[in-house]
């Protein structure tokens, strides 16, 4: 898993050339629905956060919204190609004659008829294929005329930035991982645009370190969760609060973070502040994602856990297959 995380920049570079040069008709779409689950689906969440001006829906269910019409572009992401929720999405969108792009490494989905197919390298856990699965998405926005500037240069610059930063990121993650042992991480972010990063941290801690984690967004948590914080008192000493601080968040949210810190000081809870690095939102998101990925890996190593297998997910899929 370490080598997979370390190779994210190389995955991004490879994926910048993943779009076929043919197969596109000139057609105007008014929205996008990105269908995908888990390590595949997080790419849609990141895309939505990066381009808030575009109507992008991240769909994570068997069904799809009724407002998905022929003017909707469907992007279906399943690394394995066999995710049953995503295959259900394909069937529903196909019935409505909605144009689709498929991104996968193999499986049933890659064999389906669609507008465009993007094949990514196989042999990784889906959560380890983020560079391959996300990178085509901004390029698709450009190819389908949702944006007017080719994002390829920014993606190449992102890869170069992460290459330069990754050794420092990894060392920082090794140190921070010590604080996670026998703790319940609660991950807060101070902007909606950084929410997918917090979700990625949670999912990587779940799958790699095999530990529970929780996430929420400021200001939303100020309207509910802040009241419940600190109870039951017996778990206070086992909590670890992580603030992912988006430097471009609303000024009022930065004040809210300071006030929340005042409140939680009384609860004997450890706190970590993450200040993302990078010259733009894309770089800051992936810098923080890479940090979280490495932290989850080193949490597993410190506990003697193999980060690769996800036996409960495999068991769940096996049991589901018995109900056809």
N, C-alpha and C positions, 0 to 999 in steps of 0.2 A: 504493500500500500504506500509506503514512503516514496518509492520510485515513481508511482503513479501521480502522487500529489506534486512531486518535484517536476514532473514532465508537463504540467498544465501549459506552460508557455509554448512548448513544442506542439502540443495538441492544437492550440489556437492557430499557430502558423500553418500547420497542415490543413486545418479546416477552412482557412481563408480562400482556398482554391477548390472547395468541395462542391460548389454549385455547377451543374451542367450548363454549358453555354447555349443550349437549345432547349426547346420544349415550352417556351413561354409565348402565349398569345397576348396581344394588347387588350387588356380588360381592366376596368376600374372597379376596385372593391371599396366598400365603405367601412369594413371592420375586419378584425382578425380574431379567430378563436384558436388558441393553442391548447391542444389536448395532450396530456401526459401526466404520469404519476411518479412520485418519489424522485429518485435521482435524475430521471428523464424530465419530469414536469417542472423542476425548479428553473429550468431554462426559460420557460414561459413567464414565470414570475419576475425573473431578472429583466427580461425584455420589456415587460409592462412597466416596471419601475424606471427604466432608462428612457422610455418614450411615452411619458404621460399624456402627450398631446394627441396620441393615436388611440382610437378605440380598440383596445386589445383585451380580450377576455381569456383568463387562464382557467381552463376547465379541468376539474378533477373528480369526475363521477362517470357513471355508466351512461347517463343521459346528457343531452346538450340543450341549450336554451332555445326556446321557440323562436326568438328573434334572429336566429341564424338562417339567413336566406341565401339566395343565389348571388347576392352581392357581398357575401361573407367569404373570406379565404380561410380555409381550415388548414392548420399546421399540426400534424400528428407526430408526436415524438415518443418512440418506444425503443430503447436501446436494444432490448432482446428481440423486439418485433412480435412478441407474444403476450403483451400485457392485455388482459381481457377487458379492462375498462376502456382502453384506447381502441381495441378492436370493435367494441360496442359503439364507440363514437364514430368510427369509420362507417359502420353499417348505417347509422342514423343519418350522417351527413351525406352518404351516397344516395340514400332514398330521396333526399331533398335536392339531389343533383348539384351539390355544393363542390366547388373546386377545392382540391386538397393537395398539400405537399406532405410527403412522408419522409421522416428522418429516422433511420434505423441502421443496425449493423447486420440484421438477418431476420429470420422468422417469417411468420404468416403475413405481417403487415407489409413487409418489403415486396411481397408478391402481389399485393393488391393493385388494382388499376387506379392511377391518380394523375394529377397534372404534372407533378415533378417528384422525382425520387432522389434523395441524398443518402448515399451509403457511407457510413462511418466505419472505422476499423473495429473489428470484433476483439474479444478476449479480455475485456475489462468488466469490473462491476459497474452497473449503470451510474452510480455516484462518482465513479472515477473517470467518467467520459464527459464531464461538464464542458471542457474545452471544445470537444468535437461537436457536442449537441447544441451548445449556445451559439457558437461563432457564426453558423449559417444564418441565424435569425435576423440580425441587423442587415446582412447582405440581401436577404429575401425582402426586407422592407424597401430597400433601394430598387431591387429588380422589379418589384410590383408597384413601384411609384408611391409608396407611403411616405418616403423621405426623398429629398432631392440631392443629397450629397453622399457619395459613395463612402461607406464607413470602413472600407478595407484598410486605409492608412492608419486609422485610429486603432483597429484591431491588431495590426502589426506592431504599432507603438505600444499597445498594451502588453503584448508578448515580450517585447524588449524590456519594458519596465519590470515585469515580473521576473525575468531572467536575472536582471540586475539586483533585485530585491530578495530573491528567494532564500539565499543563505542566511541573510539577516532575519527574515521572517521565520525560518525554521528554528534558528537559535532562540528567538523570542518565544516561540511556541513551546520549545522544550522547557524554558524557565517557567512560563505561565502554567503549564500542565501540572506542575507540582501542587498548585492551589486547588486543583479540581478533585484530588483524591478524596474519596468518601464524602463528597459534596453533591448537593442538588443544584446544578447551574440554572439560574434564572436570567435570561438574556433579554435586555431591553434595548430598543433603538429609539432615537429621538426624531425619526422621520419616516413617513410612509415609503419613501423611495429606498430606504435601507431595510425595510421589512424582509425582503427576500434573503438578505444576508443573514439576518437573525434566524430565519427559518432554516437556512443551510447549516448554520452552526448547530442548531437543535438536531437536525436529521443526521449530521455527521457524528455527533456525540452519541446519538441513538445507535447508529449502525456500526461505526468503527469501534467506539469505546464500550458499547453495550450498556449505556447508562441513560437514565431518564434526564430530561432537560425540559425547560419551559421557556416560552417567549411571549412578549407582548410589546405594544407600541405606545410610546408617549406622543400625544396626550391621552390616548384612549384609556390606558391603565389608571390615569388620574381620576377617572370617573367611576371606578369600580374596584379594581384590584388593590389599590392603595389602602382601602379600608380594611381589607382582609389580611394585609401583610402583617406578619408577626405572630399569627395564630395558625395552627397550634404552637405554643411557645416551645414545645419540646424539640421542634425541628430547626429553630432559629440558628443554632450553632452549626448546623449542617448545610446552611444555604450559602451559595456563592452568587453574588450579583455581578453581572457583566453589562456594562453600558457601552454599546456601539455608537459612538458619537459622530454622526454625520455633520461635517463642518458647514454644510449648506442648509441645515435644518432651519426651521422658523425660529427667529430670536426668542419668542415666547417659550418654545420647547426647551431651549437651552436653560432658561430660567427655571422651568419646571424640573429639569434634571437636578439642578442645584438644591431645590426644595425637597425633592424626593430623597436626596442624599442626607439632608438634615434629619428627615424622619427616620430613615433606616439606621442611622448611627446608634440609635437607642436600642437596637435589636441584636447587637453583637454579631452582625453579619459581615462577612468578608466582601469587599468590593474591588472589581477590576474595571478600569477605564481604558477603552481602546480608541486611539486617535488614528483614524485611517490615513494612509499616505497615498499620494498621487496627485496629478495635476488636473484631473477631471473626474466626474462621477463614475465613469466606467472603471478607471484605474483604482479608485478608492474602494469600489465594491469588490473587485477581484483581489486586491491586496488583503482585504479583510476576510474574504472567503478563503484564500490560501492560508492565512493565519489560523482560521478556525479548523480547516482541514488538518493542518499539522498538529494543532492542539489535540484534536480527537485521536489522531494516530498515537501521539506520545502518551495520552491518557491510557490507551489500550496497552501500550508497551510497559508502562509503569505498573499495571495491574496483572501483567503476564497473560494478556488476552490477545488472541489472534484477531486482528481487525478485519480480515477478509470475509469469512463466512457470515451469513445472516440466516442461521438455521431456523429461526421462528418464521421468517418470511417464506423460506422454502417449504416448511411444514404447512403453513397456511395455504400456500398455492396447491400443494399436494392434496390437502383435504378438500379444497374447493373443486378440484378436478373430479372428485367423486360425485359431485352434484351437477350433472349435466342435463 
